[in-house]
Amino acid sequence: MSNHILLQRKCWYARLVIPAELRDHYNGKRELKQTLQTSDKKVAELKAMKLVGDWKLQFSALRGSPTGTQALAASILPHPEGKINPDTGMSDKDYALEATADSLPDSQKHAYYAIATRREIPTLLYLDKFLKQWMVEPKTKDMAKTAIKRVADTFTTLEMISTPLIYEMIDEDGNSKATKEKNYGFVRQYFKYLKRMQIIAPDKPNPFEGLDFKSSNKQVKIANKRISFKSNEVKQLIKAAEEKDDERLTQIINLAAYTGARIEELCSLKTSDVISVDRVKCLKITDAKTEAGNREVPIHPSISKLVDKLAKESKDGYLLSGLTFNKYNDRSNAIGKRFGNLKKKLGFGRTHVFHCFRNTVATQLENAGVPEGVAADIVGHEKKTMTYGLYSGGTNTKTKYEAVKKIKY
């Protein structure tokens, strides 16, 4: 905060540079500056923190951000009595409210007034409290926060929410039905909390309960469908990773292309997960998303030496050594982004992601005449039939190995 305060004549001032594109809103000024009425630096830093925070909210609101607008409005309490300025006929704080509102985009003025005068409740006002008491994984909280903020961009205040407008928002959402259900499920949980805390009247229906999510239209489904990498495309990706001198990325692409394992599964493999089953060397996957995903995948001859090398050279017990954990305790995040950048530079779009290697392996096995039940046991898919899914003990390792050897690029 020290870079936002300035000492002049034994008095500290708060200061903040105005972004170039917003200076017209401030009569061309390059900087906001206001006395903090103290000569104590520590006191000045505390006072400046609130003031600079409000200025930044104002910048966000001026750029047309609904989230910024409601945060800015919620931070201002109009003077209920106060001294009246004879020049304006208003209290200083009410005058500041009017002046700020006049500078906002027309689409944000109603919400700003409604929140600032305490006539309506900002949609995000209780979001932090909701997330704090919600006992779920941090990653789930972050996804929920994103989904709720997206809704708050349309409904700045709780009073603005209506079922027809919710369905307009859903219809404009290009995500799959499953993604919509997940995202609006987060919003529904937030509104359950608001009802429980009586922010919303307990007898008032939850507007996000019982929503009908239609599947995306055919064009959207086709546009978003994941497509398997062709043999020449797999070789293209490996070559590009090698030319980039990204050894780990080259290695994980090879592993995925010959196992069909998910990126999270590969990054979670320990050196101790390289095992022998019925004299067949396998990768033991135990960190899968589903029970069917926990499996032993025979190691293809083309990656056998690579697996041996990785196990021998590991310095941290992981097969893919040296990967870092993100805040969700996930080792795949950084290398996943590197893959995303690589495939994008090669011209692959949103239909091609790392997960598509599973499609690729499944396609190779199908074209090689491998029975579906055997392929499912290799890539870790549930078997849909009663006989194989409920009663079968699974394909034996030697049969899986013979199937895996049919994968060719």
C-alpha positions as CSV (number, residue, x, y, z in Angstrom):
1,M,0.0,0.0,0.0
2,S,3.0,2.3,0.4
3,N,3.1,3.1,-3.3
4,H,-0.5,4.5,-3.0
5,I,0.3,7.1,-0.3
6,L,2.3,10.3,-0.5
7,L,3.7,12.5,2.2
8,Q,3.3,16.3,1.6
9,R,3.8,18.9,4.3
10,K,3.7,16.4,7.1
11,C,0.3,15.0,5.9
12,W,-0.3,11.8,4.1
13,Y,-2.3,11.6,0.9
14,A,-3.9,8.6,-1.0
15,R,-3.1,8.5,-4.7
16,L,-4.0,6.3,-7.6
17,V,-3.2,6.6,-11.3
18,I,-6.4,6.8,-13.4
19,P,-6.3,4.4,-16.4
20,A,-5.9,6.3,-19.7
21,E,-9.2,5.1,-21.1
22,L,-11.2,6.4,-18.1
23,R,-9.6,9.9,-17.7
24,D,-12.5,11.6,-19.6
25,H,-14.7,10.6,-16.7
26,Y,-12.4,12.6,-14.4
27,N,-12.1,15.8,-16.6
28,G,-8.8,14.6,-18.0
29,K,-7.1,14.1,-14.7
30,R,-4.2,11.6,-14.6
31,E,-4.4,10.8,-10.9
32,L,-6.8,10.7,-8.0
33,K,-5.5,12.2,-4.8
34,Q,-7.1,12.8,-1.4
35,T,-5.8,13.8,2.0
36,L,-5.9,11.1,4.7
37,Q,-5.7,13.8,7.5
38,T,-2.9,12.1,9.4
39,S,0.9,12.3,9.8
40,D,1.1,8.7,11.0
41,K,2.2,6.4,8.1
42,K,0.6,3.3,9.6
43,V,-2.8,5.0,10.0
44,A,-2.4,6.4,6.5
45,E,-1.9,3.0,5.0
46,L,-5.0,1.7,6.7
47,K,-7.1,4.6,5.5
48,A,-5.7,4.5,2.0
49,M,-6.5,0.8,1.7
50,K,-10.3,1.5,1.9
51,L,-10.1,4.6,-0.3
52,V,-8.0,3.1,-3.0
53,G,-10.2,0.0,-3.0
54,D,-13.3,2.2,-3.6
55,W,-11.5,4.0,-6.4
56,K,-10.7,0.6,-8.1
57,L,-14.3,-0.5,-7.8
58,Q,-15.2,2.8,-9.4
59,F,-12.9,2.0,-12.3
60,S,-14.5,-1.4,-12.7
61,A,-18.0,0.1,-12.6
62,L,-17.0,2.7,-15.2
63,R,-15.8,0.0,-17.5
64,G,-19.4,-1.4,-17.4
65,S,-18.8,-4.4,-15.0
66,P,-22.0,-5.3,-13.2
67,T,-20.0,-6.9,-10.4
68,G,-17.9,-3.8,-10.0
69,T,-21.0,-1.6,-10.0
70,Q,-22.7,-3.5,-7.2
71,A,-19.6,-3.7,-5.1
72,L,-19.0,0.0,-5.5
73,A,-22.7,0.8,-4.6
74,A,-22.6,-1.5,-1.6
75,S,-19.6,0.4,-0.2
76,I,-21.4,3.7,-0.2
77,L,-23.9,4.7,2.5
78,P,-25.8,7.9,1.5
79,H,-25.8,10.5,4.3
80,P,-29.2,10.1,6.0
81,E,-29.1,13.5,7.7
82,G,-25.8,15.3,7.3
83,K,-25.0,18.9,6.5
84,I,-26.7,20.2,3.3
85,N,-24.4,21.8,0.8
86,P,-26.1,25.2,-0.1
87,D,-24.7,25.0,-3.7
88,T,-26.2,21.6,-4.4
89,G,-29.1,21.3,-1.9
90,M,-27.8,17.8,-1.1
91,S,-25.5,16.2,1.5
92,D,-22.0,15.7,0.3
93,K,-22.4,11.9,0.3
94,D,-25.6,12.1,-1.7
95,Y,-24.0,14.4,-4.1
96,A,-21.1,12.0,-4.6
97,L,-23.7,9.2,-5.2
98,E,-25.4,11.3,-7.9
99,A,-22.1,12.2,-9.5
100,T,-20.9,8.6,-9.6
101,A,-24.2,7.4,-11.0
102,D,-24.1,10.0,-13.8
103,S,-20.7,8.7,-14.9
104,L,-21.9,5.0,-15.2
105,P,-23.2,3.3,-18.3
106,D,-27.0,3.5,-18.5
107,S,-27.3,-0.2,-18.0
108,Q,-25.7,0.0,-14.6
109,K,-27.4,3.1,-13.2
110,H,-30.6,1.5,-11.9
111,A,-28.7,-1.2,-10.0
112,Y,-26.2,1.4,-8.6
113,Y,-29.0,3.6,-7.2
114,A,-31.0,0.6,-5.9
115,I,-28.0,-0.8,-4.0
116,A,-26.5,2.5,-2.8
117,T,-29.8,3.6,-1.3
118,R,-30.4,0.2,0.3
119,R,-33.6,-0.4,-1.6
120,E,-32.3,-3.6,-3.1
121,I,-29.7,-6.3,-2.0
122,P,-26.6,-6.9,-4.1
123,T,-26.7,-10.5,-5.4
124,L,-23.1,-11.1,-4.3
125,L,-23.3,-9.5,-0.9
126,Y,-23.4,-12.8,1.0
127,L,-21.3,-14.9,-1.4
128,D,-18.1,-14.9,0.7
129,K,-20.1,-16.0,3.8
130,F,-21.8,-18.7,1.8
131,L,-18.5,-20.1,0.5
132,K,-16.9,-19.9,3.9
133,Q,-19.5,-22.1,5.6
134,W,-19.9,-24.5,2.6
135,M,-18.1,-27.7,3.4
136,V,-16.8,-28.7,-0.1
137,E,-13.4,-29.0,-1.8
138,P,-11.7,-25.6,-2.7
139,K,-11.9,-26.4,-6.4
140,T,-15.7,-26.8,-6.1
141,K,-15.9,-23.5,-4.3
142,D,-14.0,-21.7,-7.0
143,M,-16.2,-23.2,-9.7
144,A,-19.3,-22.2,-7.7
145,K,-17.9,-18.7,-7.3
146,T,-17.4,-18.3,-11.0
147,A,-20.9,-19.6,-11.8
148,I,-22.6,-17.4,-9.2
149,K,-20.7,-14.3,-10.4
150,R,-21.8,-15.0,-14.0
151,V,-25.4,-15.0,-12.9
152,A,-24.8,-11.8,-10.9
153,D,-23.6,-10.1,-14.1
154,T,-27.2,-10.4,-15.4
155,F,-29.0,-10.1,-12.0
156,T,-27.1,-7.4,-10.1
157,T,-29.6,-7.4,-7.2
158,L,-31.7,-10.2,-5.8
159,E,-34.9,-8.2,-6.6
160,M,-34.1,-8.3,-10.3
161,I,-34.3,-12.1,-10.6
162,S,-37.3,-13.5,-12.4
163,T,-37.9,-17.0,-14.0
164,P,-38.4,-15.7,-17.6
165,L,-35.0,-13.9,-17.4
166,I,-33.4,-17.0,-15.9
167,Y,-34.6,-19.0,-18.9
168,E,-33.3,-16.3,-21.3
169,M,-29.9,-16.7,-19.7
170,I,-30.0,-20.5,-19.9
171,D,-31.1,-20.4,-23.6
172,E,-28.1,-18.1,-24.4
173,D,-25.7,-20.4,-22.5
174,G,-23.8,-22.4,-25.1
175,N,-22.6,-25.0,-22.6
176,S,-23.8,-28.6,-22.6
177,K,-26.9,-29.6,-20.6
178,A,-24.7,-31.3,-18.0
179,T,-22.5,-28.2,-17.6
180,K,-25.6,-26.0,-17.2
181,E,-27.0,-28.3,-14.6
182,K,-23.8,-28.2,-12.6
183,N,-23.4,-24.4,-12.8
184,Y,-27.0,-23.6,-11.9
185,G,-26.8,-26.2,-9.2
186,F,-24.1,-24.1,-7.6
187,V,-26.4,-21.0,-7.8
188,R,-29.3,-23.0,-6.3
189,Q,-27.1,-23.9,-3.3
190,Y,-26.3,-20.2,-2.8
191,F,-30.0,-19.4,-2.8
192,K,-30.8,-22.2,-0.4
193,Y,-28.3,-20.5,2.0
194,L,-29.9,-17.1,1.5
195,K,-33.3,-18.6,2.3
196,R,-31.9,-20.3,5.4
197,M,-30.3,-17.1,6.6
198,Q,-33.7,-15.3,5.8
199,I,-32.0,-12.9,3.4
200,I,-34.8,-14.1,1.1
201,A,-38.1,-14.8,2.7
202,P,-38.3,-18.5,3.7
203,D,-41.7,-18.9,2.1
204,K,-40.5,-17.5,-1.2
205,P,-39.6,-20.2,-3.8
206,N,-36.0,-20.7,-4.8
207,P,-35.9,-19.3,-8.4
208,F,-33.2,-21.8,-9.4
209,E,-35.1,-24.8,-8.1
210,G,-36.6,-27.2,-10.7
211,L,-35.2,-25.6,-13.8
212,D,-35.7,-27.3,-17.2
213,F,-32.4,-27.5,-19.0
214,K,-32.8,-28.3,-22.7
215,S,-30.0,-30.0,-24.5
216,S,-28.0,-27.7,-26.7
217,N,-29.1,-27.6,-30.3
218,K,-27.5,-30.0,-32.8
219,Q,-25.0,-27.5,-34.2
220,V,-23.7,-26.6,-30.7
221,K,-23.4,-30.3,-29.8
222,I,-21.5,-31.1,-33.0
223,A,-19.2,-28.0,-32.5
224,N,-18.3,-29.0,-29.0
225,K,-18.0,-32.8,-29.5
226,R,-14.5,-34.1,-28.7
227,I,-12.8,-35.7,-31.6
228,S,-10.1,-38.3,-31.4
229,F,-6.6,-37.5,-32.7
230,K,-5.7,-39.3,-35.9
231,S,-2.5,-41.3,-36.1
232,N,-0.6,-38.5,-38.0
233,E,-1.9,-35.9,-35.6
234,V,-0.5,-37.8,-32.6
235,K,2.9,-38.0,-34.4
236,Q,2.6,-34.2,-35.1
237,L,2.0,-33.4,-31.4
238,I,4.9,-35.6,-30.3
239,K,7.2,-34.0,-32.9
240,A,6.1,-30.5,-31.8
241,A,6.7,-31.2,-28.2
242,E,10.2,-32.6,-29.0
243,E,11.0,-29.5,-31.1
244,K,9.9,-27.3,-28.2
245,D,12.4,-29.3,-26.1
246,D,9.7,-30.0,-23.5
247,E,10.7,-33.5,-22.4
248,R,7.9,-34.0,-19.8
249,L,5.2,-33.0,-22.3
250,T,6.7,-35.3,-25.0
251,Q,6.6,-38.2,-22.4
252,I,3.1,-37.6,-21.2
253,I,1.7,-37.5,-24.8
254,N,3.4,-40.8,-25.5
255,L,2.0,-42.3,-22.3
256,A,-1.5,-41.1,-23.1
257,A,-1.4,-42.3,-26.8
258,Y,-0.6,-45.9,-25.8
259,T,-2.7,-46.2,-22.6
260,G,-5.8,-44.0,-23.1
261,A,-5.3,-42.8,-19.5
262,R,-6.5,-39.4,-18.3
263,I,-4.0,-36.7,-17.6
264,E,-4.8,-36.7,-13.9
265,E,-4.3,-40.5,-13.8
266,L,-0.9,-40.2,-15.5
267,C,0.4,-37.4,-13.3
268,S,-0.7,-39.3,-10.1
269,L,1.3,-42.5,-11.1
270,K,4.0,-43.5,-8.6
271,T,7.1,-45.5,-9.5
272,S,5.6,-48.2,-7.3
273,D,2.6,-48.3,-9.8
274,V,4.8,-50.0,-12.4
275,I,4.0,-53.6,-11.6
276,S,4.0,-57.1,-13.1
277,V,0.7,-59.0,-13.4
278,D,0.9,-62.5,-14.8
279,R,4.4,-61.7,-16.1
280,V,3.0,-58.7,-18.0
281,K,4.4,-55.2,-17.1
282,C,1.5,-52.8,-16.3
283,L,0.7,-49.4,-15.0
284,K,-1.6,-49.7,-11.9
285,I,-4.0,-46.8,-12.0
286,T,-5.7,-46.2,-8.6
287,D,-6.6,-42.5,-8.7
288,A,-9.4,-42.7,-11.3
289,K,-12.7,-40.8,-11.3
290,T,-14.8,-44.0,-11.1
291,E,-14.4,-47.5,-9.7
292,A,-14.2,-48.8,-13.3
293,G,-11.3,-46.5,-13.9
294,N,-9.1,-48.2,-11.3
295,R,-7.3,-50.8,-13.4
296,E,-4.1,-52.3,-14.6
297,V,-3.1,-51.2,-18.1
298,P,-0.4,-53.3,-19.9
299,I,2.5,-51.3,-21.0
300,H,2.8,-51.1,-24.8
301,P,6.2,-52.2,-26.2
302,S,6.6,-48.7,-27.8
303,I,6.7,-47.0,-24.3
304,S,8.3,-49.8,-22.3
305,K,11.8,-48.3,-22.3
306,L,10.3,-44.8,-21.5
307,V,8.5,-46.2,-18.5
308,D,11.7,-47.9,-17.3
309,K,13.6,-44.6,-17.7
310,L,11.1,-42.6,-15.9
311,A,10.9,-45.0,-13.0
312,K,14.7,-45.2,-12.7
313,E,15.3,-41.4,-12.9
314,S,12.4,-40.3,-10.6
315,K,13.5,-38.0,-7.8
316,D,10.2,-37.7,-5.9
317,G,8.6,-41.1,-6.3
318,Y,6.3,-40.1,-9.1
319,L,6.6,-41.6,-12.6
320,L,6.5,-38.2,-14.1
321,S,8.9,-36.6,-11.7
322,G,9.2,-32.9,-11.0
323,L,5.6,-31.8,-11.7
324,T,4.3,-29.2,-9.2
325,F,1.0,-29.3,-7.3
326,N,-1.5,-26.5,-7.7
327,K,-3.7,-25.1,-4.9
328,Y,-6.1,-28.1,-5.4
329,N,-3.3,-30.6,-4.9
330,D,-3.4,-31.4,-8.6
331,R,-0.2,-32.2,-10.4
332,S,-1.7,-32.1,-13.9
333,N,-2.7,-28.4,-14.1
334,A,0.6,-26.9,-15.4
335,I,1.5,-29.6,-17.9
336,G,-2.2,-29.6,-19.1
337,K,-1.9,-25.9,-19.9
338,R,1.4,-26.5,-21.8
339,F,-0.4,-29.2,-23.9
340,G,-3.3,-26.7,-24.5
341,N,-0.8,-24.1,-25.8
342,L,1.0,-26.6,-28.0
343,K,-2.2,-28.0,-29.6
344,K,-3.5,-24.5,-30.2
345,K,-0.3,-23.4,-32.0
346,L,-0.8,-26.5,-34.2
347,G,-4.3,-25.3,-35.2
348,F,-6.4,-27.7,-33.0
349,G,-9.5,-26.1,-31.6
350,R,-11.8,-26.7,-28.6
351,T,-12.9,-30.1,-30.0
352,H,-9.4,-31.5,-29.4
353,V,-8.2,-31.7,-25.8
354,F,-5.8,-34.0,-23.9
355,H,-8.8,-36.2,-23.0
356,C,-9.1,-37.0,-26.7
357,F,-6.3,-39.5,-26.4
358,R,-8.9,-41.7,-24.7
359,N,-11.0,-41.4,-27.8
360,T,-8.0,-42.1,-29.9
361,V,-7.1,-45.3,-28.1
362,A,-10.7,-46.5,-28.0
363,T,-10.9,-45.9,-31.8
364,Q,-7.7,-47.8,-32.4
365,L,-8.9,-50.7,-30.4
366,E,-12.3,-50.8,-32.2
367,N,-10.7,-50.6,-35.6
368,A,-8.3,-53.5,-34.6
369,G,-11.4,-55.6,-33.8
370,V,-10.9,-55.7,-30.0
371,P,-14.1,-56.6,-28.2
372,E,-15.8,-53.7,-26.5
373,G,-15.5,-55.3,-23.0
374,V,-11.7,-55.7,-23.4
375,A,-11.3,-52.1,-24.6
376,A,-13.5,-50.8,-21.7
377,D,-11.2,-52.6,-19.2
378,I,-8.1,-51.0,-20.8
379,V,-9.4,-47.4,-20.9
380,G,-11.4,-47.7,-17.6
381,H,-15.0,-47.4,-18.9
382,E,-18.0,-48.9,-17.2
383,K,-19.5,-51.9,-18.9
384,K,-23.2,-51.3,-19.6
385,T,-24.4,-54.9,-19.9
386,M,-25.6,-56.8,-16.8
387,T,-23.4,-59.9,-17.6
388,Y,-20.1,-58.0,-18.1
389,G,-20.8,-55.0,-15.9
390,L,-22.2,-56.8,-12.8
391,Y,-20.9,-60.4,-12.9
392,S,-17.6,-60.3,-14.9
393,G,-14.4,-60.2,-13.0
394,G,-12.7,-58.3,-15.9
395,T,-10.5,-59.2,-18.8
396,N,-7.3,-61.0,-17.9
397,T,-4.0,-59.2,-18.3
398,K,-2.6,-61.3,-21.2
399,T,-5.7,-60.6,-23.2
400,K,-5.5,-56.9,-22.5
401,Y,-1.8,-56.9,-23.5
402,E,-2.5,-58.6,-26.8
403,A,-5.1,-55.9,-27.4
404,V,-2.8,-53.0,-26.4
405,K,-0.1,-54.2,-28.8
406,K,-2.5,-53.5,-31.7
407,I,-2.3,-49.7,-31.0
408,K,-0.1,-48.3,-33.8
409,Y,0.9,-44.8,-35.0
